[in-house]
């Protein structure tokens, strides 16, 4: 029997994401667009085109219906996707106040498929 070790329930959801890869100094080194494949309180699974190394800090802007949330994240894993796409797991490391509330409201109104 398989056990789910995730701290948060993940919901399938396609949402536009603007991702900025940050240097060690906090400067933007790369900016790209992608889409979520799933979303949770603790992070997202992102489909995009660029490979970003595990451990890299990121800034994200995620569209959730009529809302946009800003969050800082860290690349947790990368894997090959289809058609030259890359699947990237991003852990949220800083999701403050109203942005956390907007995310929780979005997740609460979604039903798991």
ROZA-828169 format. One record per residue (C-alpha): x, y, z; residue in three letters; residue number from 1; chain. Coordinates in nm, 3 decimals. Example, Ala and Ser with C-alpha at 12.3 -4.5 7.8 and 13.67 -1.06 7.14 Angstrom:
! residues 2
PT     east    north       up   aa    i  ch
PT    1.230   -0.450    0.780  ALA    1   A
PT    1.367   -0.106    0.714  SER    2   A
! end
This chain:
! residues 113
PT     east    north       up   aa    i  ch
PT    0.000    0.000    0.000  UNK    1   A
PT    0.132    0.345   -0.097  UNK    2   A
PT    0.137    0.623    0.161  UNK    3   A
PT    0.104    0.987    0.062  UNK    4   A
PT    0.381    1.177    0.241  UNK    5   A
PT    0.271    1.521    0.122  UNK    6   A
PT    0.185    1.778    0.387  UNK    7   A
PT   -0.083    1.941    0.168  UNK    8   A
PT   -0.353    1.806   -0.063  UNK    9   A
PT   -0.270    1.877   -0.429  UNK   10   A
PT   -0.545    1.972   -0.671  UNK   11   A
PT   -0.519    1.956   -1.049  UNK   12   A
PT   -0.553    2.306   -1.184  UNK   13   A
PT   -0.425    2.489   -1.492  UNK   14   A
PT   -0.320    2.843   -1.402  UNK   15   A
PT   -0.085    3.086   -1.575  UNK   16   A
PT    0.243    3.152   -1.393  UNK   17   A
PT    0.515    3.410   -1.441  UNK   18   A
PT    0.839    3.274   -1.295  UNK   19   A
PT    1.158    3.469   -1.223  UNK   20   A
PT    1.476    3.275   -1.145  UNK   21   A
PT    1.680    3.461   -0.885  UNK   22   A
PT    2.059    3.475   -0.855  UNK   23   A
PT    2.234    3.434   -0.520  UNK   24   A
PT    2.231    3.816   -0.496  UNK   25   A
PT    1.853    3.823   -0.550  UNK   26   A
PT    1.870    3.955   -0.908  UNK   27   A
PT    1.645    3.814   -1.180  UNK   28   A
PT    1.849    3.588   -1.411  UNK   29   A
PT    1.563    3.440   -1.613  UNK   30   A
PT    1.195    3.517   -1.661  UNK   31   A
PT    0.949    3.280   -1.824  UNK   32   A
PT    0.584    3.186   -1.844  UNK   33   A
PT    0.437    2.849   -1.765  UNK   34   A
PT    0.128    2.685   -1.625  UNK   35   A
PT    0.049    2.489   -1.314  UNK   36   A
PT   -0.049    2.126   -1.342  UNK   37   A
PT   -0.143    2.110   -0.977  UNK   38   A
PT   -0.157    2.345   -0.681  UNK   39   A
PT   -0.143    2.305   -0.303  UNK   40   A
PT   -0.090    2.526    0.001  UNK   41   A
PT    0.275    2.421   -0.002  UNK   42   A
PT    0.368    2.451   -0.369  UNK   43   A
PT    0.294    2.388   -0.735  UNK   44   A
PT    0.383    2.155   -1.017  UNK   45   A
PT    0.483    2.380   -1.307  UNK   46   A
PT    0.499    2.298   -1.678  UNK   47   A
PT    0.736    2.527   -1.869  UNK   48   A
PT    1.032    2.513   -2.110  UNK   49   A
PT    1.343    2.607   -1.910  UNK   50   A
PT    1.537    2.373   -1.682  UNK   51   A
PT    1.605    2.546   -1.352  UNK   52   A
PT    1.836    2.364   -1.109  UNK   53   A
PT    1.703    2.211   -0.788  UNK   54   A
PT    1.745    2.448   -0.495  UNK   55   A
PT    1.717    2.767   -0.705  UNK   56   A
PT    1.513    3.051   -0.553  UNK   57   A
PT    1.224    3.185   -0.760  UNK   58   A
PT    0.960    3.454   -0.754  UNK   59   A
PT    0.620    3.353   -0.887  UNK   60   A
PT    0.305    3.536   -0.992  UNK   61   A
PT    0.021    3.288   -1.017  UNK   62   A
PT   -0.317    3.363   -1.170  UNK   63   A
PT   -0.602    3.205   -0.972  UNK   64   A
PT   -0.927    3.290   -1.149  UNK   65   A
PT   -0.968    3.667   -1.095  UNK   66   A
PT   -0.683    3.690   -0.842  UNK   67   A
PT   -0.305    3.705   -0.874  UNK   68   A
PT   -0.081    3.591   -0.592  UNK   69   A
PT    0.290    3.659   -0.541  UNK   70   A
PT    0.506    3.399   -0.375  UNK   71   A
PT    0.871    3.311   -0.335  UNK   72   A
PT    0.964    2.951   -0.398  UNK   73   A
PT    1.245    2.701   -0.426  UNK   74   A
PT    1.286    2.438   -0.698  UNK   75   A
PT    1.227    2.100   -0.532  UNK   76   A
PT    1.258    1.870   -0.836  UNK   77   A
PT    1.268    1.866   -1.215  UNK   78   A
PT    1.163    1.600   -1.464  UNK   79   A
PT    1.113    1.569   -1.839  UNK   80   A
PT    0.772    1.650   -1.975  UNK   81   A
PT    0.624    1.605   -2.321  UNK   82   A
PT    0.711    1.809   -2.631  UNK   83   A
PT    1.032    1.966   -2.492  UNK   84   A
PT    0.855    2.081   -2.177  UNK   85   A
PT    0.995    2.052   -1.827  UNK   86   A
PT    0.793    1.961   -1.519  UNK   87   A
PT    0.919    2.148   -1.213  UNK   88   A
PT    0.809    2.104   -0.853  UNK   89   A
PT    0.826    2.434   -0.664  UNK   90   A
PT    0.798    2.454   -0.287  UNK   91   A
PT    0.660    2.779   -0.145  UNK   92   A
PT    0.905    2.936    0.100  UNK   93   A
PT    0.740    3.276    0.147  UNK   94   A
PT    0.365    3.315    0.096  UNK   95   A
PT    0.245    3.605    0.306  UNK   96   A
PT   -0.087    3.731    0.443  UNK   97   A
PT   -0.348    3.811    0.183  UNK   98   A
PT   -0.176    3.600   -0.084  UNK   99   A
PT   -0.199    3.291    0.141  UNK  100   A
PT   -0.565    3.374    0.209  UNK  101   A
PT   -0.639    3.403   -0.165  UNK  102   A
PT   -0.469    3.069   -0.230  UNK  103   A
PT   -0.662    2.899    0.053  UNK  104   A
PT   -0.991    3.043   -0.077  UNK  105   A
PT   -0.910    2.919   -0.428  UNK  106   A
PT   -0.828    2.570   -0.301  UNK  107   A
PT   -1.139    2.557   -0.082  UNK  108   A
PT   -1.367    2.623   -0.380  UNK  109   A
PT   -1.205    2.356   -0.600  UNK  110   A
PT   -1.323    1.997   -0.603  UNK  111   A
PT   -1.078    1.715   -0.651  UNK  112   A
PT   -1.133    1.533   -0.984  UNK  113   A
! end
